[in-house]
Amino acid sequence: MTPTALAPRFFIAVAAILLFCRLVGWAIRRIGQPPVVGEMIAGVLLGPSLLGLLAPRLENELFPAALKPLLYVAGQIGLVAFMFQAGHEFKSQLHRGVGRTAAAVSAAGVSAPLVLGVALTLAVHGRVRVFVPGVSTAVTAAFVGVALAITAFPMLARIITERGLAGTRYGSLALASGALDDVVAWILLAGVLSVASGRARPIFVAVGGALLFGLVALLVLRRVLDAAMRHPSLTDETRLLTVAVILFAAAWFTDEIGLYAVFGAFCVGMAMPAGPVAERTVTTASFNTRILFLPMFFTYSGLNTRFSLLGDPALLLFSLTAIVAAVVGKFGACWLAARLRGEPPETAARLGALMNARGLMQLIALNVGLAAGIVNNALFTALVLVAIVTTLMTAPLLTLIDRRSSAVAPVPAAAGASAGAAP
């Protein structure tokens, strides 16, 4: 398909995606779920799991194979814009004194589901069709373990913001723990890809590149961005252009080293200075971009999800067991680590509920595995189900914990309810 023929297909597909995602987001908000969960579900429904099942010709016309790369790239723009805003908010909301607790929670929240995922996959070898011919059992098991260990950091950040939890201790703990979780998980994923390819280079590039980028962000980017925000002769347009160049360059670098573009965007957001000029620049750069482009990533992932495969009883049982392992490994381990660090029961429970969401980042990892040839459609679908279920659990769990808590919550119940109902 030529670019001239592809352009109108892209426009009508984007119109359909934005309208459908907004409609599902509105509907799911009525039952207490954050709109981002609606976007995730809408992406799956637009794929072969529903639209392709009911109207396969319409799905093929709306989303031809040649369109998928465009949806992927457009989705990355939305992810980068969202994580840039999340990084800036994280910096302004971070409480002091959460570092050690966040590290302990992150370590528990990565190691427990990793071990459970590996054990589950090894146990079903030869019984469930989740193994790709030519890919070693160890690689598949390690990939499942890493996928279960991931926390949906962008979703976590958005849920925290939408529910009015940004100023709470457990909100800051969840953000810090989730960021650590995903950095570690992506380094582990780079290791899995290295083993799968028979080359050690990806893991060394990921670790070395992350250290280099961290130094550059700390020593250089902070000063450049601070100067750009404070220079009196610069216009808002010039400031926005400066931030955009730095943002996309950072996304390029972290993508190249195997840590994915969202981490570069998050670090640039953290490097942004405080003040009204910076706030205005961040809002301008991220708000509309995120609304327009992020739904395209969910749709791209939904096009690779086939829930009809769950008609296989063995695959369905594997999926359900993976959900149990994911919840016990993430929620249970994070709760226990927080309690051992002296956090109150309510804070530990809320932290476990927030960390248990996997949606966006697990979808990213699954797409990486699919592109690398170490994930088949059956495993992809099973783990997408894990991502959806664990993310759907978050809001009801938080509501239940708030209702059962007899202590004084950091965010009053009325404020939390109004935040959840806000458009």
N, C-alpha and C positions, 0 to 999 in steps of 0.2 A: 504494500500500500504506500503510495507516494505521500510526501508531506502535505501536498495540496489537498489530497483526499482525506488525510488523517485529521487535519485541523478542524473541519466541521464536526467530525465524530467526537473529537476531544471536547468541543464546546457543549454539545448536547449531553455528553456523558457527565461533565462537570455539573451542568444544570440539574440533572437527575440526582446525582450524588448529594449535592448541597440540599436540595429540597427534601429528599428522602431521609437523610441524616437528621435534619432539623425536625422533621415530623416524628421520627422514632425517638429522638432526644426529648421532644415535648411530651410524648406519651409515657416514656419511662420515668420522666421526672415526676409524673403524677403518682407514681408508686414509691417515691422516695429515693430513686436512684439519681446519681449525678448525670448530666447530659452527656459526658464523655463516654459513659457506659452505653448510652443509646447509640452514639456514633459507632462504637465498636460492634454492636449487634447489627446495626444497619448495614455495615460493610459486609458482614457474613450473609445477611438476607439478600443482598444484591448479587451474590455469587451463585454457584451451582447448587448450594444447599437449599435455596428457596426459588429465586427467580429462574435459575437454570432448570429447576425441576418442574416448575409450573409453565414456564414459557421459554424453552431453550432457544428458540429462534430470536426472540426479543433480546435475551442475554447476549447472544452472539452478535447481534446488530449493534447493541448498545456498547458492549465491551469486546471488540475484536482483539485478537491476540496482539496485533501491532500496537494497540493502545496501551497495553500494560506497562511498557517502559516509561511512557509519559506520565502515567498515574503514579508510578514509583518515584520518579524525580520530583513531581509536584508535591507528593506526600512528604518527601524529605524537607522541602522548604517549610512546610507547616510544622514539622517536628523541630526543626532548627529554631524557628521563631518562638515556638512554645517553650522550649528548653532555655532559650535566652532569657525570656521573662521569668521562668521558674528560678533560674540561677540568681537573678537580681533580687527577687523576692526572698529567696532563701538567705541571702546575705543580710538583708535588713531584718529578718525575723529570727535569726539564729540566736538562741540563748547561750550565754557563756556557761561552761561547766558541763556540757553534754558530750564532750569528745570521748571520754573513756567509756561511758555508758553506751554511746552510739557504736563504738568499736566492738564492745562485747556483744551487743545485740546483733550487729552485722555478722560477726564471726559465727554466732550460733545460727542465725538465719540463713547463712550460706552452707555451712557444713552439714547440718541435719538433713535438709531436703536433698542435698547432693548425694549423701550416702544412701538415703532411702530410694532415690531415683535410680541410682546405679544398681542397687540390690533388686529392685523390682524388675528392671530390664533384663538383668542376668537370669532372673527366675523364670521369665516367660520366653526365653530363647527356644526356638523351635516350636512354640505353641501359638504365637501371635505374629501376624505378618507386618511387623514394624521394622524389619531389618532389610536393608538394601543389599542386594547381591554384590559381593566384592568389597563391602565395607565391614571391617572387623566388628565382632560383638562388643569388644571393649570400647570402640569409638562410639557406637550407638548408645551404649550404657552411659558413657561419660557425657554424651550430648544431652540425654534425657535428664541426668542429674543436674547439669548446668542449667537447663531450661526450668527445672523446678526450683532451683536456687535463686533465680532472678526475681527481683521486685519491680513492679511496674512504676518506676520512679516518676515519669511524667504524669501518669494517672494519679499516683499518690499525691503529687504536688497539687494537681488540679482539684482532687477531692478535698484536700486540706483547705484550699482557698475557698471553694464553693460552700463548704460547711462551716466556715468561719473559725477554723482551728489554727489559723496561721500564728496567732500570738501565744499559743499554749506550749507548755513544756513538751508534751508528748507529740505535738505537731512538729516542733523543731527536732526532737529525737528521731521521729520517723523520717523526716527529710534527710538528716545527716546519715542515719543508718541505711536508708534506701540508696543514697548516693554511693556510699561505701560498698554496699551490696553489689550494685551494678558495675562498678569499676572492677571489683574482684571477679564477678561473673564473666565480664567480657574478656578479662585476661585469661580466665580458665577456658572460655570458648576459643580464644586464639590458640591456646595449647591443644585443644581437641582438634582444631583445624590443622595444626602443625602435624600432629600424629597421623591424621587422616591422609594428609598429603605426603607424608614421609619426609617432611622438611622441618627443621628446627627454627628457621628464620622468623616465621610469624610471631612466635611467642617472645623472642628477643626484641623484635621490632616494637611490639606492643608495650612491653615493660620499659624499654629504653626510651621510646617515643613519649610515653606518658610522663616519665621523669623530666625529660627535656621540655615538654609542653608546660608542665607545672612550673618549672623555673621561669620560662619566658612569660607566662601569665602573671606570675608573682612580681617579677623584676621589671618587666617591660610594658606589658599590656595595661596594667593598672595606671602607670604614669602617663602613657599615651592617651588613654581614655579620659583621665582626669584633666589633662591639659586641653583636650578637645572640648570638654564640657565647660571649662572655665574661661577659655580664650574669648575675650570680649568682641573680637572682630569677626568671629565665625557665625554664619547664619545657621538656623535650624536645619536647613537643607544640607549644608556642608557637614554638620555634625552627624546627621542621619547617614549620609554617604560614607563618612569615616567609620561609623559603627558597622554599617553593612559590609564594607570591605573586610574589616577585621573579623566579623562574625563568620562570613563565608570562608575566609582563609583558615580560620580555626577549625571550622567544620570539615573542610577539605583535609587538613592535616590529621585530625583524630580519626577520620574515616580511613585514610591511607595507612595508618599504623594499626588498624584493626580494633579500635575502641569505639567506633561509630561516631557519626557526625554530632549526635546529640550531646556528647560529653564536651566537645569543643565549644558548642553553643552555651552550655551550662556554665563553663568556666569563664567565658567572656561576660556572661551576665553577672557572675560573682565579682568580676574585675571592674564592673561599672561603678563609678563613685555615687555617693548619695547626693541629694539635692533636687530641686524642682526641675532644673534643666535636664538632668539625667533621667528623671522619672518620665518626663514628657517624651524624651527620645526613645526610651524603652517601650513605652506605650505605643508610640507611632510605628516603631519597627515591628512590633510583635502582634498587636491586637487583631487588625484586619487580616494580616497574613495567616495567622493561626486559624481564624474562623474559615477562611476560604480554602486553605490547602490541607489542613490536617485530616479532614474527612476522606481525602483521596488515598491516604495511606491505609486507612481501615478498609476501604473498598478493595484496594490492591490485595491485601491479605485475605479478604473474604472471597476473592476470585480463586484462591488456591485452597479453599476449605470445602470439603465434601462430606457433610454429615450423613449422607446416605450410606457411607462406608461403615457407620456404626451399626448397621443391620447385622454385621458379623458379631455373634455373641462373644467370641474371644476378644475382639477389639473393644467392644463395649465394656466388658469386664476389666480389661487393661485400663481403659480410660477412667472408669470409676475408681479403681484402685489407685491410679495416679493422682486423682483428686484428693483422696484420703491422705496419701503420702505427702502431697503438697501442703495440705492444711496442717497436718500434724507436724511436719518438718519446719514450716515457716511460722505459723501462728504459735504452736506449742513451744518451739525453741526460742523464739523472740520473747514470748511471755516469761519463760523461765529465766532467761538471761537478764531481763529487766528486773525481775524480782530479786535475783541474786545480787544485782547491783544496788538494791535498796529502794527501788521505785515502788510506790503504792500499788495495790492490786488493780485499781481502776486504770491507772496510767499504763501499767504493764499490759492489761487486756486491750486497751485502745491501741497501744503500739503494735501488738500482735495482729490486730484486725487490719490496721493500715498497711503493715508490711506484707500481709498475706495476698494483697492484690498483685496480679502479674501482668494483666492485659497487654499493654502497649509494648513493653520491653520484651516480653516473651514472644509476641508476634514478630518483633524485629529479629530475634534470635532464630525463630523458626524459618523465616525467610532467608536468613543467611545460610542455615543448614540445608534448606531446599536448593538454593543456588549452588552450594558446594557439592551436592549430590550425595549427602550422607543422611538425608531425611526423605522418606517417601510420602505419598499422599495420606496413607493410613496413619502414620505417626504424626504427621502435620495436623490432621484432623483431631486426633486424640488429644494432642497438647493444646490445640486451640480451645477445645472444650474445657480443659483445665484452666486456661486463661480466663475464659468467660465466667465460669462458675466461681473461681476464687475472687474475681473482681466484683461480681454481683453480690457476693457475701459481705463486702466491706460496709456498705451503708446500713443494711439491717443489723449487722453486728454492732456497729457504733451506736445505733439508736437503742438497741437492747442494753448495751453497757451503760449508756446514759440513764436509762430508765431504772436500772437496777442499782445504780450507784447512790449510796446514802451520803457520800462525802460531798463537799462543796466542789463542784466542777470548775475548771479554769474558764470555760465558756458556759454561761447560763443556758438552760435548756431552751428558753424562748428565743435567745439569739441564734442558737444552733438551728432551730426549726425555721426561723425566718431566712437564715442563710441558705438552707437546703431548698426553700421554696422560691428563692429569688430567680429571676430569669437569667 
